[in-house]
């Protein structure tokens, strides 16, 4: 139910206008279709605890809405296609949003307060004007397509506490340039960042276990990725069509190198790889259509044990020795990596169901 607008400071169904602006006071229930096009500014009444599904859907002239602390729920599609709406401040008492602001193409500012638990399916789908968003630390899950096709979303901050990221949560966010996945996330859903064509920096933290199918499909600006030691599976096509991905660094080299590695010379690579473990971790076509020529496996743990055996005098030239050894690389952060050639095998040669033109099979070789 909406009351009629009134003049400055006049009472509106128990509410009051602010300054020179005139607000409709929403006191619950459905809104008549003939009123929807007339609404420009709305204040939600203090007694309203839930805004019903689709309540303000297609209110194309609604530019401003004010919620109050105490509001508990905003229904599915409640503000769907409110194309004039420019900003929203979600009260801390609201715990879940689903499809609530989908299609609000001019929504440029979203403030999500601590207290929110779930940002559900397609909550902000196709909010084209949205440029940045911070997910509160209280949020534990992002639904499917939460920010899908927010094509100008350039900055996303995900806080520790977030556990699940749904299918296609940021798919089509083609302005997104960098993202840090907090250690609380154990699995990236299917196609999470599909089509994020400007995504150039991805920080995957220890704690991540599964990178699902197509998670970074079509991230054409991505040039390098470091896989945490906790990752147990990168599903097929996880990095499909990352046409500029030329460097992959695998942390936790203990998993991929034979135990006899420490008994061999550092320059001797023959037979030191655990191909079965690599195959289990990175399913056949995880890096389809990526221009990889080599992968780097962190061996800092092995080098540390070697260094411990050296005399003090020898230790002084360790870095120089490392740089001069074949297939070893000392990174800027002090990480030592062993570099192994990456060779491709066409999909039909590997017996895969995919067309051979779609890319190569992930295959790291000893020599």
C-alpha positions, 0 to 999 in steps of 0.5 A, a space after each residue: 500500500 502506498 499513500 499519496 505524496 504530500 507537501 514539505 513536512 506534511 504527514 504521509 500515512 504516518 511518514 514525513 517528507 524530507 526537505 524539499 523532496 517528496 517521497 511515497 511512503 510504502 506501508 506494505 502489500 502490492 502496488 497497483 500497476 497504474 502507480 508504478 510508472 509514477 513512483 520516483 522516490 519511495 521510503 519504506 515504512 518502519 512497520 514493514 518487515 518484508 517487501 514482497 516478491 516483485 513489489 516494485 518490479 518494472 517501476 521504470 522511474 523509481 530513482 531513489 528508495 530508502 530502507 530502514 533498520 529492522 527490515 528483514 527481507 527483500 523479496 525475489 525480483 522486488 526491484 527488478 528492472 527499476 532502470 532509473 534506480 541509482 543507489 541502494 543501501 541494504 540494512 544490516 537486518 536483511 540477511 539474504 538477497 535473491 534476484 532483488 535488483 536484477 536488471 537495474 541497469 543504472 544502479 551505480 552504487 550498492 552498499 551491503 552492510 555487515 549482517 547480510 549472509 547470502 547474496 543469492 542467485 542473480 541478485 544484481 544481474 545486468 546492473 551495468 552501471 555498477 563499478 565496484 562492490 564490497 562483500 561484507 565479512 558476514 556473507 558466507 555465500 554468493 549464488 548463481 549469477 549474482 553479478 552476471 553481466 555487470 559489464 562495468 564492474 571493475 573492482 570486487 572485494 571478497 572478504 574472509 568468511 565467504 565460503 561458496 561462490 556459485 555458478 557464473 557469479 561474475 560471468 560477463 564482468 568484462 571490466 573486472 581487472 583483478 580479484 583475490 579469492 579469500 582462503 575461506 573459499 574452498 571451491 570456485 563454482 562453474 564458470 565463476 569468471 567466464 568471459 572476464 576478458 580484462 581480468 589480468 590478476 588473480 590471487 588464489 589463496 591457500 585453502 582453495 581445493 577445487 577449481 570447477 569447469 570453466 571457472 576462468 573460461 575466456 579470461 583472455 588478459 590473464 597471463 600468469 596464474 599461481 595454483 595453491 598447494 591446497 588445490 586438489 582438482 582443476 576440472 576440465 576447461 577450468 582455464 579454457 580459452 585463456 589465450 594469453 596464459 603463458 605461465 602456470 606456477 604450481 605451489 606445494 611441489 612435494 605433491 608433484 615430485 618423486 621423493 628421490 628428488 632430494 637425492 639427485 642433482 638439482 639439474 637432473 630432471 629425468 624421472 622426477 615428476 609424478 605424472 599420475 598426481 599431475 593428471 589427477 590434479 589437472 584434468 585433461 583439458 584444464 588448460 585448453 587453448 592456452 599458449 603454455 610452453 612450460 609450467 613451474 613447480 615450486 621446489 623451495 622446500 627441496 632447495 632449503 634442505 639442500 642449502 642446510 647441507 652446505 658449508 657457510 662459505 658455499 651458502 653465500 653463492 646459493 642464489 648465483 648457483 640457482 640462477 646458473 642451474 638448468 631449468 631452475 628459476 629464482 622468483 622475485 619473492 624468493 620462491 625457487 621453481 623447477 621449469 618443465 616443458 609443456 607439450 600439447 596433445 590434440 584432443 582426438 589423439 587423447 581420445 577425448 570427446 572434444 573437437 581437436 581444434 578446441 585445444 591441447 591436453 595438459 601434459 608436463 614432461 620431464 625433459 
